[in-house]
Amino acid sequence: MRSGLFRSCATIPPWPSGRSITSARPAAIAVEHLSKRYANGTLALDDVNLDIGDGEFVAVVGPSGCGKSTMLRILAGLDTATSGRIDVRTAALRADELPSATVFQEASLFPWMRIGENVGVAFDSLRVPRDDVRRRVRDVLELVGLGESEHAWPHQLSGGMKQRAAVARAFVTDPPVLFMDEPFGALDEQTRVGLANELMRLWERSPKTVVFVTHGIEEAVTLADRVVVLSARPGRVREIVPVDFARPRDAIAIRGEPRFGELVVRIWNLLR
Amino acid sequence: MNARRWVSIGAPISLVLLWQIAVSTRVLNPGLFPPPSAIAANFAAYAASGELATNASWTLSRLLVGLVLGGIPGTVIGLAMGMSGWVRAYFGPVIALLYPIPKIAILPLFYFLFGTGEAAKWAAVAVGVFFLMAINTEAGVRQIETIYLDVARAYRMRRRTFFFRVLLPGALPNIYAGAKLSIGIGIVLAVAAEYQLTRVGLGFAIFNAQQLLDVERLYAALVAVSLLGFALSAIVDALEAIAMPWHRARR
C-alpha cells in the first residue's frame, strides 16, 4: 500500500554495531463502534469505526475537544471505552518487544532521570540484558541526534530535544505499534517540521503501525498515509482522506506540491 | 545574588545591634533583656565549661532518634495514603483530627505511657514529626503529575520500578519539605520534653536557668537551641542538591 516503505534512505547513517531494529511485523488495528462517555455524562466519542492496516501511518485530526486524544488513550490502553471493540492484530511478540509505545504531548520525560535512563524505562517490563539495554539506548539516542545527551537531565534540553528523547523512548524497543498524542504540538513550527522529517526517517527504517493525533493539518498531510477527520464533539469519523504522496517524503519539499495544498484545504473544509 | 547574601548576613546582625542599643539606652529592661554582649560572654563561658556540648548533644540525640522513630512511619503511611484511596479513607480523618492537638499539652501523657526515661522524650518528638511527614508525603504522592503515571502505564513499568523510580522521586520534594518542617517542630518538642524528668539537655538548661533567675544563661541556652536548628537546617539544605540533583536547577 505504500511505496518506498522498505526503501533505504540515504540520509540516515546505518545502524551502529551492525544490528537492525527492523521488525517486519507491524500490526493491524480495528476499531469497531467505539464510544466513550465521560463520568460527567458528556459523550466524547460516538460510534467510531476505523480500520488501520499493517504498517500504516494514520493521522487523526479534528476540532479541539472532539475526543481525538481520548480515542488515542483508549487505543493505548490508558483509558477505557464505554462501548465498542478494539482489536490489535499482531504477530506474537518477542520477549524483548513491547506491544506498543506512546509518545505524549507534554514533557513526559521523568525530570529525575537522566535522558539515557528515561529512554531505558521502555525496557523495564522486558527481559533484555542490561548491556543490551545500554547499547540500544545509546544507538537510538545517536539516531535522533542526542548521542551527547545520554547523561543530561531533561531540564537541560530544549523542547525539541526533549521530544526527540520521548520519540527515542518509543522506538528503542521497536514495538509494532506507535501511538502519538500531539507529540510535536507544543513546539515551534520549524522544530515541528524538522521532527516530522526525523520521525519519517525512523519509521521508514523500522516500520510500525502509527496512530498520530494532531491539530496540525499540514503535519497530518505531511506524515500520514491516511488522515482521519473527526467531527466536533461527540467525535465521529467524518471522513478518511487518503494521502498518496510517494515515500520517502520530505516534509519541506512536499509543501511545494500542488496536491499538498489541495489536501490541506479539503481537510480544512471538513473541519469547518 | 551576592547582594542578597549580604542582606541575609546583615539582617540578624543589625537586629542584635538594635537590641544592644535598646538595652544600653534603657528602652529595654536589662534585667529581662540582658545586652547581647553579656549573653555572648555567658554563652562563651557555657561553651568553655563543656556544659553546652553535653546539653546540646543530649538534645540532638533525642531529636534525631525522634525524627527517625516518627519520620519513617510517617513517610510510609503518607506513601500508602497517597497511593491508596482506602488507606487514605482510613487514616485521613484520624490524622486530621489528631494533628492539631498541641503535643506539648499532652507531654504528661507520654510520661505516663512511656515512662520517665528517654523513651517518652523520643515519643514526644516522634509524634510531632509523624504527622508532618505523613501529611507532606501524602501530598507529595498526590501532586505527582498524571503524565508520569501515564508514561509508567504506557511502558508497562513493573510495580517495583514504579514505586522506586517514579513514586518516590516524584514525592521527594514534598518529603524533603516535610523533613525540614519536622526538624523545627522536633526541636521545639525535644526542648519542651526536657523541662521535666531530666537533668541534661538544652531544655533542662533553659528550665534550670528560669528557676535560678539566671537570665543570661537562659538566653545563652536559647541561642544554643536556635543555632542547633539553624545548623541542622543548613545541613539539610546542603544535602538537597545531593538528594535531588534535578530539583534545584529546575526551579
Contacts between the chains, C-beta under 8 A, distances in Angstrom:
chain1	res1	chain2	res2	distance
A	76	B	154	5.9
A	77	B	153	7.2
A	77	B	154	7.6
A	78	B	150	5.5
A	78	B	153	5.8
A	78	B	154	6.3
A	98	B	155	6.9
A	98	B	156	6.6
A	100	B	154	7.9
A	101	B	154	7.0
A	101	B	155	7.0
A	102	B	150	7.6
A	102	B	151	7.8
A	102	B	154	4.0
A	102	B	155	7.9
A	104	B	147	6.1
A	104	B	150	6.6
A	104	B	151	7.0
A	104	B	154	8.0
A	106	B	147	5.3
A	107	B	147	7.6
A	108	B	147	5.3
A	108	B	148	7.6
A	108	B	150	7.4
A	108	B	151	5.1
A	110	B	148	6.2
A	110	B	151	7.4
A	110	B	165	7.4
A	110	B	166	6.7
A	110	B	169	7.4
A	111	B	246	5.1
A	111	B	247	7.9
A	111	B	250	6.1
A	112	B	169	4.0
A	112	B	170	7.4
A	112	B	172	7.5
A	112	B	244	7.2
A	112	B	246	4.9
A	112	B	247	7.8
A	113	B	165	7.1
A	121	B	151	7.4
A	121	B	155	5.6
A	121	B	157	6.7
A	121	B	161	7.9
A	121	B	165	7.6
A	122	B	155	5.2
A	124	B	155	6.4
A	124	B	156	7.1
A	124	B	157	4.9
A	124	B	158	5.7
A	124	B	161	5.0
A	125	B	155	7.2
A	125	B	156	4.0
A	125	B	157	6.7
A	125	B	158	5.9
A	153	B	245	7.4
A	153	B	246	5.1
A	153	B	249	7.1
A	154	B	246	7.7
A	155	B	246	6.7
A	155	B	249	5.9
A	155	B	250	4.8
A	156	B	249	7.8
A	169	B	155	7.5
A	179	B	154	7.9
